[in-house]
Amino acid sequence: GENVEQHPSTLSVQEGDSAVIKCTYSDSASNYFPWYKQELGKGPQLIIDIRSNVGEKKDQRIAVTLNKTAKHFSLHITETQPEDSAVYFCAASIKAGGTSYGKLTFGQGTILTVHP
Amino acid sequence: DAGVTQSPTHLIKTRGQHVTLRCSPISGHKSVSWYQQVLGQGPQFIFQYYEKEERGRGNFPDRFSARQFPNYSSELNVNALLLGDSALYLCASSPREDQPQHFGDGTRLSIL
């Protein structure tokens, strides 16, 4: 089955700096890659996603890049703010017919701390 | 609009008991998925339901079961609870099974 590795496990940055979180996946059939932000006591919140037919997607301070050949994708947060502090998860799934449609396989998470 | 709602928010059970967790999807969403999140780890897929049919099952024992009702709400049932079942149980919904999933805040299950 699919396996998703996420690095680093913890990331500490100063306010205003950029943060980058990287994930690799094992199943070349995976073609949908969402990123979630989870705050303490809350469920994961979808912040951005990308499908395999594009290489990059941006939404204000957040961007995701995808390298299908190398089977890795990354989350980039620019101009970080203290409220960006949270646990971030990458995930992968296969968007195709069959029972794996909605099955997200998550990475282990990255604890991001933004210091004022 | 209301997001995904889950009940109860917290639950304490003892080994061997059974538990039922409930999920109401976002209005208009027909797909519901269940995940287990152990402390310090990413969520693990348990089930997906779409239009009341099971569409996917993760690597969990038969003690775990679920169903989806005509109003698209869902229940997750766990029998013969073990200490290792202690976790945050998350429900996610999406309009269709191939669309982005939105999570509720989960049910924190503690087994004594």
HADDOCK unambig.tbl for C-alpha pairs under 7 A between the chains (distance, minus, plus):
assign (segid A and resid 42 and name CA) (segid B and resid 105 and name CA) 4.73 0.50 0.50
assign (segid A and resid 43 and name CA) (segid B and resid 103 and name CA) 5.82 0.50 0.50
assign (segid A and resid 43 and name CA) (segid B and resid 104 and name CA) 5.45 0.50 0.50
assign (segid A and resid 43 and name CA) (segid B and resid 105 and name CA) 3.94 0.50 0.50
assign (segid A and resid 43 and name CA) (segid B and resid 106 and name CA) 6.16 0.50 0.50
assign (segid A and resid 44 and name CA) (segid B and resid 103 and name CA) 5.92 0.50 0.50
assign (segid A and resid 45 and name CA) (segid B and resid 102 and name CA) 6.82 0.50 0.50
assign (segid A and resid 45 and name CA) (segid B and resid 103 and name CA) 6.61 0.50 0.50
assign (segid A and resid 46 and name CA) (segid B and resid 102 and name CA) 6.60 0.50 0.50
assign (segid A and resid 89 and name CA) (segid B and resid 42 and name CA) 6.94 0.50 0.50
assign (segid A and resid 95 and name CA) (segid B and resid 98 and name CA) 6.28 0.50 0.50
assign (segid A and resid 99 and name CA) (segid B and resid 55 and name CA) 5.05 0.50 0.50
assign (segid A and resid 99 and name CA) (segid B and resid 56 and name CA) 4.67 0.50 0.50
assign (segid A and resid 100 and name CA) (segid B and resid 56 and name CA) 6.06 0.50 0.50
assign (segid A and resid 101 and name CA) (segid B and resid 97 and name CA) 6.55 0.50 0.50
assign (segid A and resid 101 and name CA) (segid B and resid 98 and name CA) 6.13 0.50 0.50
assign (segid A and resid 102 and name CA) (segid B and resid 48 and name CA) 6.53 0.50 0.50
assign (segid A and resid 102 and name CA) (segid B and resid 97 and name CA) 5.75 0.50 0.50
assign (segid A and resid 102 and name CA) (segid B and resid 98 and name CA) 6.31 0.50 0.50
assign (segid A and resid 103 and name CA) (segid B and resid 45 and name CA) 6.17 0.50 0.50
assign (segid A and resid 104 and name CA) (segid B and resid 45 and name CA) 6.60 0.50 0.50
assign (segid A and resid 105 and name CA) (segid B and resid 44 and name CA) 6.85 0.50 0.50
assign (segid A and resid 106 and name CA) (segid B and resid 42 and name CA) 5.50 0.50 0.50
assign (segid A and resid 106 and name CA) (segid B and resid 43 and name CA) 6.24 0.50 0.50
assign (segid A and resid 107 and name CA) (segid B and resid 42 and name CA) 5.88 0.50 0.50
assign (segid A and resid 108 and name CA) (segid B and resid 41 and name CA) 5.22 0.50 0.50
assign (segid A and resid 108 and name CA) (segid B and resid 42 and name CA) 4.89 0.50 0.50
assign (segid A and resid 109 and name CA) (segid B and resid 41 and name CA) 6.71 0.50 0.50
assign (segid A and resid 109 and name CA) (segid B and resid 42 and name CA) 6.06 0.50 0.50
